[in-house]
Amino acid sequence: LKQFETLKFTGFDTSPHMLRRCKHMMQWLKTVDERVQVRLQQQDMSHGLLKKKVAKYDIVILANSLTEMFTDGAIPVNFIERLLKSCADNGMIIVLEPATKNLSRQLMTLRDDIVSRQKGQVLLPCLHSENCPLIDIRKQKDWCHQSISWQPPDYLKILNQGLNREIKRLKFSYLVIAQKKFPKPDTNTFLVISNLFKEKGKKRCFLCTPTGRVELVRLNKLKCPTNSEFDKILKGDIISFKNVVQSKPHYWQIVENTKVKISYIAKIIN
C-alpha cells in the first residue's frame, strides 16, 4: 500500500452501533497513517454495493459477514458477481469466516460454484481450478481452513482462564476472488492443508492438488540437506519440489534426491 497517496476506506453495515465502533477504530488508524480517508454507510448489502459509485474498489473485504447475510446455507454466486463488478480491473474480494465446519464448507461450495460457472478466478486458498478435493472426502467430515500462530493479548489470556481453549492459533476459512485472470502458479506448486505430523520413523502432511488431497511422506532415514526444508513446513505454506516418488495416486514420498522448497511461509503474527 506504500505506493498509494491516499487510502480510501468505505464501510458498510446494517448496525449503527457497529458503524460507530468502526468510526472510533478508523479515527485511531488515521493517527497512525495520515493517508487514511474513511466513509461509513448504513446499508443492506444483500443486493450488492451502492448503485452510484464514484470509483471502483481495489479490495472488497467481507469479514465474518457473508454467512450472516445468507442464513439459509447457500451463498448465491450472483452476489459475488455483482461485487466483482464494483471492483477495479485488478481488484479482488477477500472473504473471511470462522473456521467452523459448516461455514467453511459453505465457502468451499461457493468456491466450486464460482469456478464451474466461470464467474471469477479464485486465487486462494486453491492454487488450481479443479473441484475442491475436500468436498466429498470422508463423508464430508473434512473442511478447508487456515490456522496461523500468533501472540494472544493479555486480556484474551485472562478471559481464557478456566476455559482452557486453544488460543495460540488464529483459525479461519477464507477465499480470495478476482474478476481478472491472473497468471496461474507453477503446476508443481502446492498448498499445505494440514500441520506436519511427526510419527514413529516418519513425518507427513497433506497437500491440495488438482487431482485431490495428497499425503506427502518422508521417512526419517531419508532426510538429507536437499529435503530438509520439509521439517519447517506449516499449515498454509506453499511448497514446490522435484523428484518426488508417486507410489500411489494420493500418496507421494520424499526420497534422498527430492528437493523441497517453501515458496510462501505462513509466518507467526506478533
Buried (B, 14 or more C-beta within 10 A) or exposed (E): EEEEEEBBBBBBBBEEEEBEEBEEEBEEEBEEEEEBEBEBEEBEBEEBBEEEEEEEBBEBEBEEBBBEBBEEEEBBBEBBBEBBEBBEEEBBBBBBBEBBEEBBBBBBBBBBBBBEEEBBBBBBBBBBEEBBBBBEEEEEEBBBBBBBBEEEEEEEEEEEEEEEEEBEBEBBBBBBBBBEEEEEBEEEBBBBBBBBEEEEEBBBBBBBBEEBBBBBBBBEEBBBEBBEBBEEBBBBBBBBBEEBEEEEEBEBBBBBEBBBBBEEEBEEEE
